[in-house]
Every structure is written in C-alpha cells, then in structure tokens.
Amino acid sequence: MRTFARLALAATLMLAVAACGSSPGSRAVSGGLLGAGAGAAVGSLSGNAGTGALIGGGVGALGGAATAR
C-alpha cells in the first residue's frame, strides 16, 4: 500500500508540472518525458518497464500537447 501511495504522489506531482512550457511542442516533449519516466516506474512493478515507458510517454506527450498555456 505504501508503494502505491508513493507512486500516486509522484504521478500527481509529475502531472502538475507536465504542462510547463510556452508552446504545445515543448509541453508535448516535457509531458512525454515525464510520462515515460512514470510509465517505466509503474511498468517495472508489473514486470515490463519498457512497455510502461512507451505507454506513459505517449499519454504524457498527448496530455502535454493538449493543455493550454
């Protein structure tokens, strides 16, 4: 349960800064990098960090590009 709480806190903090940037492109890059890191961390718990990083990176990039300035 502690591991889940820590991961949830880390994900919340990463999402809070995912929209940093002045253009949609820079937000997509920062969101993708943060998402890939979070996805790799969560994926390593389930046994497949690479897949988690790919999924997290894609979701983070989409989320970063879709956010307003």
C-alpha positions as CSV (number, residue, x, y, z in Angstrom):
1,M,0.0,0.0,0.0
2,R,2.9,2.4,0.7
3,T,4.4,1.8,-2.7
4,F,1.1,2.6,-4.4
5,A,0.7,5.8,-2.3
6,R,4.2,6.9,-3.2
7,L,3.6,6.2,-6.9
8,A,0.3,8.1,-6.7
9,L,2.0,11.1,-5.1
10,A,4.8,11.0,-7.7
11,A,2.3,10.8,-10.6
12,T,0.4,13.7,-9.1
13,L,3.5,15.9,-8.9
14,M,4.5,14.9,-12.4
15,L,1.1,15.8,-13.8
16,A,1.3,19.2,-12.0
17,V,4.4,20.1,-13.9
18,A,3.6,18.3,-17.2
19,A,2.1,21.5,-18.7
20,C,5.2,23.5,-18.2
21,G,6.3,25.2,-21.4
22,S,5.3,28.0,-23.7
23,S,4.4,26.1,-26.8
24,P,2.4,23.0,-27.5
25,G,5.6,21.3,-28.8
26,S,7.6,22.0,-25.6
27,R,4.7,20.8,-23.4
28,A,4.4,17.7,-25.5
29,V,8.1,16.9,-25.0
30,S,8.1,17.6,-21.3
31,G,4.9,15.7,-20.8
32,G,6.3,12.8,-22.9
33,L,9.5,12.6,-20.8
34,L,7.7,12.8,-17.5
35,G,5.1,10.2,-18.7
36,A,7.9,7.9,-19.9
37,G,9.6,8.1,-16.5
38,A,6.4,7.4,-14.6
39,G,5.4,4.6,-17.0
40,A,8.7,2.9,-16.6
41,A,8.4,3.1,-12.8
42,V,4.9,1.6,-12.8
43,G,5.8,-0.9,-15.5
44,S,8.8,-2.1,-13.5
45,L,6.5,-3.1,-10.7
46,S,4.4,-5.2,-13.1
47,G,7.5,-6.7,-14.8
48,N,7.7,-4.7,-18.0
49,A,9.3,-1.3,-17.7
50,G,9.7,-0.8,-21.5
51,T,6.0,-1.2,-22.3
52,G,5.2,1.1,-19.4
53,A,7.6,3.7,-20.6
54,L,6.1,3.6,-24.1
55,I,2.6,3.9,-22.9
56,G,3.4,6.6,-20.4
57,G,5.4,8.6,-22.9
58,G,2.6,8.5,-25.4
59,V,0.0,9.6,-22.9
60,G,2.2,12.2,-21.4
61,A,3.0,13.7,-24.8
62,L,-0.7,13.8,-25.8
63,G,-1.6,15.4,-22.5
64,G,1.2,18.0,-22.7
65,A,0.3,18.9,-26.2
66,A,-3.4,19.2,-25.4
67,T,-3.0,21.5,-22.4
68,A,-3.5,25.3,-22.7
69,R,-0.7,27.7,-21.9
